[in-house]
Amino acid sequence: MNEKKPLWPVASLVVLTGLNLLDYLDRQLLAAVLPPLQSELHLHDEQAGTIGTAFMLGYFLTAPVFGYLGDRLPRRWLVAAGVFVWSLGTLLSGHANAYVSLLFFRTLVGFGEASFGTISPGWIADLFPAERRNNAITIFYFAIPVGSAMGYLLGGVMAAHFGWRSAFLCAGYPGLLLAFVLFVLREPARGATDVTKPVPVAGGTSGWRSYFALFHFPRYLLVVAGYIAQTFAMGGFALWAPSFLFRIHHMKIDAAAFFFSASLAATGLVATLAGGFTATWWQRRTGTGYAWVLALSAVAAAPIAFLAFSVADLTGAKIALVLTMFLLFLSTGPVNTLILETVPVTMRASSMAASIFAIHMFGDLWSPRFVGLLSDRWGDLQRALLWVLPGGMVVCAFFWCWLLIHQRAVIATENPLTNVPCA
């Protein structure tokens, strides 16, 4: 590629996707090492669930700050600082000797990941034109299943052979070094690949008012509402699923971790790419492809998730869990593309930050602890999980079907290939 060109779209996408993979690897380490960690630190289920909540507090509380800064300051410095801070928090987690210190270090991890997760999608959106943007964002987010799978696998193997602390140390040191890779990239101008001019927003976009202006975009609100419900369901599932197989179906912890890592890698990779590319093809032809993929995946996931936690047979439970994960990951690319394209180009970091705040404040901030609380109260982890994943997907399906109906109603008056929102 000509080095004189101001943009390196493919190289930047590769680097940011690689860092996103490391991001999600770190998130799932805790779930993979939870049984031995609980045993050593003498934690009951509610306390274990609160560790996941601590991460989310650091993540979603600072996301609006980084969203504000990401629409105004050089993004490269903000993203690099975020990678460094989350890696430091991961490293320190491996040295924690008490419950309170572990809570603090996981909060620090969330703080660092908030900068990266808020700003990177808007950076990618400015690298690629509208007709290629969803595919690029889909590739960026395919790191979710692959990174999560690597986290389950690394955590399970390291915990079984070298102790749970070793998993955090292995993930922390590389991130401290990779943070500096960001400085070789050249970031694009905001809206560099958009052919439409920024649209004025009611109420103005100066300062923190840009977040209140998001309420003027109904499609954005419907996308995020469904995303909140999905995130609530997935948050409880992600932390407790290995423990579910360990306790209910009596699998060994490393075997349970391997099953989830393999399932996430296979279903997540295939479903994320298939859902993203199919949605792009469908969107170009109908203008509703993104909304269709969201609605159909949520509607199908709810009953399959119920089967996953209700069948007594281990093989049947595994099959249902794999199908559930496949359906959940179908929406990964389209949901994030819609978050960016249902607002003006000057509000992309703010829209991503607001969605991150909302899905965690009302979603997976509570669900891991909620599952642990119900499990302690009922003495039944299986029953607790039955309330979370299937129920959350029913609510998600409601909002995303409403989004589809709304999109079909306005399709005659709006060009679906532009990023101009319908107020």
Secondary structure, DSSP 8 states (H G I E B T S, - for coil): --TTSS--HHHHHHHHHHHHHHHHHHHHHHHHHHHHHHHHHT--HHHHHHHHHHHHHHHHHHHHHHHHHHTTS-HHHHHHHHHHHHHHHHHHHTT--SHHHHHHHHHHHHHHHHHHHHHHHHHHHTTS-HHHHHHHHHHHHTHHHHHHHHHHHHHHHHHHHH-HHHHHHHHHHHHHHHGGGGGG-----TTTT-SS-----TT--STTHHHHHGGG-HHHHHHHHHHHHHHHHHHHHHHHHHHHHHHTS---HHHHHHHHHHHIIIIIHHHHHHHHHHHHHHHHHHS-HHHHHHHHHHHHHHHHHHHHHH-S-HHHHHHHHHHHHHHHHTTHHHHHHHHHHTS-GGGHHHHHHHHHHHHIIIIITTHHHHHHHHHHHHT-HHHHHHHHHHHHHHHHHHHHHHHHHHHHHHGGGS-TTS-----
